[in-house]
């Protein structure tokens, strides 16, 4: 008897056991599927290892650049040049500390913001504190994790504002306190840098500032898509930006 061009004997009844060839094929396909997750895991681990190695090399390169700038500053014969080089060293150093932290924590995608900012302030305190009669630096920041891409400009902004306060905030007044207060409001971060010194000029405006440091602050705040608010006295800068993608 022929059914649609096939003999009855060529049809496999429902429930008939699979042939050896079919079973072997299924075993091979199952083994390949089982190996795919481990192969993907290995690829991810390799990628992360290579990225950590890249971060380590960047860290070492930045440390070398910081040292070279410091040597150049030591050879500078005039005060303005020396000061410019020292401020440049501080800027590069703030980025170097980011990579130091990433290397130590073995994290590639997030930065511990309190730990990062604390390192920046410690360096500024040791660099300028003695010169300015031991200005006191205070930090208030809850546990916040930022991406390295976001943390780098944040670190530079804080470095510039605190350096500016150390150098210009206590003219003709006793050394005081510079406070860095960071808080999270929903998906926004608010950074407040203030001091109890002589204050800013009454009609101070960021747009009118000709100093490189404050121009860098404006540029980096714009890069973060944030805003800056200024209170002349006591001198206070509020920088806010959103962490939403």
C-alpha positions as CSV (number, residue, x, y, z in Angstrom):
1,X,0.0,0.0,0.0
2,X,1.4,3.4,-1.0
3,X,0.7,6.6,1.0
4,X,1.8,9.9,-0.7
5,X,4.6,8.2,-2.5
6,X,5.9,6.3,0.5
7,X,5.4,2.7,1.4
8,X,3.7,1.9,4.7
9,X,6.8,0.1,5.9
10,X,8.9,3.3,5.5
11,X,6.8,5.3,8.0
12,X,7.9,5.2,11.7
13,X,5.0,4.7,14.0
14,X,4.5,7.2,16.8
15,X,6.5,6.3,19.8
16,X,9.1,4.3,17.9
17,X,12.6,4.5,19.5
18,X,15.1,6.8,17.7
19,X,17.8,5.3,15.7
20,X,21.4,5.2,16.9
21,X,22.4,8.0,14.5
22,X,19.6,10.3,15.9
23,X,20.7,9.6,19.4
24,X,24.3,10.3,18.6
25,X,23.4,13.6,16.9
26,X,21.4,14.7,19.9
27,X,24.3,13.9,22.2
28,X,26.6,16.0,20.1
29,X,24.2,18.9,20.0
30,X,23.6,18.7,23.7
31,X,27.4,18.7,24.4
32,X,27.8,21.8,22.1
33,X,25.1,23.6,23.9
34,X,26.5,22.7,27.3
35,X,29.9,24.1,26.3
36,X,28.6,27.4,25.0
37,X,28.1,29.0,28.5
38,X,31.6,28.0,29.6
39,X,33.1,29.4,26.4
40,X,31.2,32.7,26.9
41,X,32.3,32.8,30.6
42,X,35.9,32.3,29.5
43,X,35.6,35.1,26.9
44,X,34.1,37.5,29.5
45,X,36.9,36.7,32.0
46,X,39.5,37.3,29.3
47,X,37.9,40.6,28.3
48,X,37.8,41.8,31.9
49,X,41.4,40.7,32.5
50,X,42.6,42.6,29.5
51,X,40.6,45.7,30.6
52,X,42.1,45.6,34.1
53,X,45.6,45.3,32.5
54,X,44.8,48.4,30.4
55,X,43.7,50.3,33.5
56,X,46.9,49.3,35.2
57,X,49.0,50.6,32.4
58,X,47.1,53.8,32.3
59,X,47.6,54.2,36.1
60,X,51.4,53.7,35.7
61,X,51.5,56.2,32.8
62,X,49.6,58.8,34.7
63,X,51.9,58.4,37.7
64,X,54.9,58.9,35.5
65,X,53.4,62.1,34.0
66,X,52.6,63.4,37.5
67,X,56.2,62.9,38.6
68,X,57.6,64.5,35.5
69,X,55.3,67.6,36.0
70,X,56.5,67.8,39.6
71,X,60.2,67.7,38.5
72,X,59.5,70.4,36.0
73,X,57.8,72.5,38.6
74,X,60.9,72.1,40.9
75,X,63.1,73.6,38.1
76,X,60.8,76.5,37.4
77,X,62.5,79.8,38.3
78,X,59.5,82.1,38.5
79,X,56.5,81.7,40.8
80,X,53.7,81.9,38.2
81,X,55.2,79.1,36.1
82,X,55.7,77.0,39.2
83,X,52.2,77.6,40.4
84,X,50.7,76.7,37.0
85,X,52.7,73.4,36.9
86,X,51.7,72.5,40.4
87,X,48.0,73.0,39.5
88,X,48.5,70.9,36.4
89,X,50.1,68.2,38.5
90,X,47.0,68.3,40.8
91,X,44.6,67.9,37.8
92,X,46.5,65.0,36.3
93,X,46.9,63.6,39.8
94,X,43.1,63.6,40.5
95,X,42.7,61.4,37.4
96,X,45.6,59.2,38.4
97,X,43.9,58.5,41.8
98,X,40.8,57.3,40.0
99,X,42.9,54.6,38.2
100,X,44.7,53.8,41.5
101,X,41.4,53.1,43.1
102,X,40.1,51.0,40.2
103,X,43.3,49.0,40.3
104,X,43.2,48.4,44.0
105,X,39.5,47.4,44.1
106,X,39.7,45.3,40.9
107,X,36.5,47.0,39.7
108,X,36.2,48.1,36.1
109,X,32.7,49.5,35.9
110,X,32.2,51.5,39.2
111,X,34.1,53.9,41.4
112,X,33.6,54.3,45.2
113,X,33.0,58.0,45.2
114,X,33.6,58.7,48.9
115,X,37.0,56.9,48.7
116,X,37.9,58.6,45.5
117,X,37.1,62.1,46.8
118,X,38.8,61.4,50.1
119,X,42.1,60.7,48.3
120,X,41.9,63.9,46.3
121,X,41.3,65.9,49.5
122,X,44.2,64.2,51.3
123,X,46.6,65.1,48.5
124,X,45.3,68.7,48.4
125,X,45.6,69.0,52.2
126,X,49.2,67.8,52.2
127,X,50.2,69.9,49.2
128,X,48.6,73.2,50.3
129,X,47.7,72.9,53.9
130,X,51.1,73.8,55.3
131,X,51.4,76.7,52.9
132,X,48.0,78.1,53.9
133,X,48.5,77.5,57.7
134,X,46.7,74.1,57.8
135,X,43.3,74.8,56.2
136,X,41.0,72.1,57.4
137,X,39.2,70.0,54.8
138,X,36.0,68.2,55.6
139,X,34.1,65.6,53.5
140,X,30.5,64.4,53.9
141,X,29.5,61.8,51.3
142,X,27.2,58.7,51.6
143,X,28.1,55.5,49.8
144,X,27.8,56.3,46.1
145,X,29.1,54.3,43.1
146,X,29.7,56.1,39.8
147,X,31.0,54.9,36.5
148,X,34.6,55.8,35.8
149,X,33.4,58.0,32.9
150,X,31.3,60.1,35.3
151,X,33.7,59.9,38.3
152,X,36.6,61.5,36.4
153,X,35.0,64.9,35.7
154,X,33.5,64.9,39.2
155,X,37.0,64.4,40.7
156,X,38.4,67.2,38.6
157,X,35.5,69.6,39.5
158,X,36.1,69.0,43.2
159,X,39.9,69.3,42.8
160,X,39.5,72.7,41.1
161,X,36.9,74.1,43.5
162,X,38.9,73.0,46.6
163,X,42.2,74.3,45.2
164,X,40.6,77.6,44.4
165,X,39.2,77.9,47.9
166,X,42.6,77.0,49.5
167,X,44.4,79.6,47.4
168,X,41.9,82.5,47.4
169,X,39.3,81.8,50.1
170,X,41.3,83.0,53.1
171,X,43.0,86.2,51.9
172,X,43.6,88.5,55.0
173,X,41.6,86.1,57.3
174,X,42.6,83.2,59.5
175,X,42.7,79.7,57.9
176,X,39.4,78.0,58.3
177,X,37.4,75.1,57.0
178,X,36.6,74.0,53.4
179,X,33.7,71.6,53.3
180,X,32.8,69.1,50.5
181,X,29.3,67.8,50.9
182,X,27.9,65.3,48.4
183,X,24.4,64.0,48.4
184,X,22.1,61.9,46.2
185,X,18.6,63.0,45.3
186,X,16.9,60.4,43.3
187,X,18.9,60.0,40.1
188,X,20.8,63.3,40.7
189,X,24.0,64.0,42.5
190,X,24.6,67.4,44.2
191,X,28.1,68.5,45.1
192,X,28.5,71.5,47.4
193,X,31.9,73.0,48.1
194,X,32.0,75.9,50.6
195,X,34.4,77.7,52.9
196,X,34.2,80.1,55.8
197,X,36.7,82.5,54.5
198,X,36.5,86.0,53.0
199,X,33.8,85.0,50.4
200,X,33.4,85.9,46.8
201,X,32.9,89.4,45.3
202,X,29.3,90.5,45.8
203,X,28.5,90.5,42.1
204,X,30.5,87.4,41.2
205,X,29.4,85.4,38.2
206,X,30.9,82.2,36.8
207,X,30.5,83.5,33.2
208,X,32.7,86.5,34.0
209,X,35.4,84.5,35.7
210,X,38.7,84.6,33.7
211,X,40.4,81.9,35.9
212,X,41.3,78.7,34.2
213,X,40.2,76.6,37.2
214,X,36.6,77.9,37.1
215,X,36.5,77.6,33.4
216,X,37.4,73.9,33.7
217,X,34.6,73.5,36.3
218,X,32.1,75.0,33.9
219,X,33.3,72.9,31.0
220,X,33.2,69.6,33.0
221,X,29.8,70.5,34.5
222,X,28.5,71.0,31.0
223,X,30.0,67.7,30.0
224,X,28.0,66.0,32.8
225,X,24.9,67.9,31.6
226,X,24.7,69.6,35.0
227,X,24.2,73.1,36.4
228,X,26.2,75.4,38.8
229,X,24.7,77.7,41.4
230,X,26.9,80.1,43.3
231,X,26.4,81.8,46.7
232,X,28.9,84.7,47.2
233,X,29.1,84.6,51.0
234,X,30.0,82.3,52.5
235,X,31.6,81.2,49.2
236,X,29.6,78.2,48.1
237,X,29.4,76.3,44.8
238,X,26.5,73.8,44.1
239,X,27.1,71.5,41.2
240,X,24.3,69.1,40.3
241,X,23.9,66.6,37.6
242,X,21.8,63.5,36.7
243,X,23.2,60.0,36.7
244,X,20.4,58.7,34.5
245,X,21.5,57.2,31.3
